[in-house]
């Protein structure tokens, strides 16, 4: 039974994300049966396991950098 309390040895993280980007990502994750929290944990575990970002990083335009 879930109690709504965080598990031991967990840490809360706050990230500022564009509202529309978050909404779209949540909808896509929901279609896959995932939550954003689960995807964040998956990403962090992949970074630690591979000691690298698990996707290719590309240069972004100056406009995106300013946002």
N, C-alpha and C positions, 0 to 999 in steps of 0.2 A: 504494500500500500504506500503510495507516495504521500509525503507529508508536506511537500512544498519547501522544505528546508534544504539548503545546499549540502552536498556531500562533504565529508571531512576532506581536508587537503585540496580544496578547490579555491579558485580566486575569481572574483568578478572583474570584468573588463568593460570599460566604457569606450565606445568608438563613435565618432561623429561621422555619419554617413548621410548623403543626400537622400531625402525622404522618398523620392520616386525610385531611385536606385534600390533602396532597401525593400520597398513594396514589390518591385518587379522580381528581385532575387527571392523574396519570401514566397511569392506565388510559384516560381519555378521549383524551389526546394519542396514546397508543399505537394506539387505534382509528383515528386519523387519520393514522397513520404518522409521527408527530412525537415528539421528545423534549422534556422540559421545558426543556432548555438551548436548543433551537431556538426554542421559543415565547418564552423570555425575550429572546433576541436579536431576534426579530420585534417584540416589544413595545417594546424600547428603540429600534429603528430607526424604528418608527412615531411614537414620542414625539419623536425628533429631527426627523424629516421634517415632522411637523405642528406641532411646537413646542407640543404639548398632549397630554394623556392621550387615547388613541383610543376612549374610551367615556365615557358619562355617569357622573359620580360622584354618588352620593346619600348623604344623611346616614344614618349607621348608629346603631343603638340604643346606649344607654349600656352595656349588657351586652357588646356586641361590642367597644366601645372599651376596656373593662377587660381583655379577653383578650389 
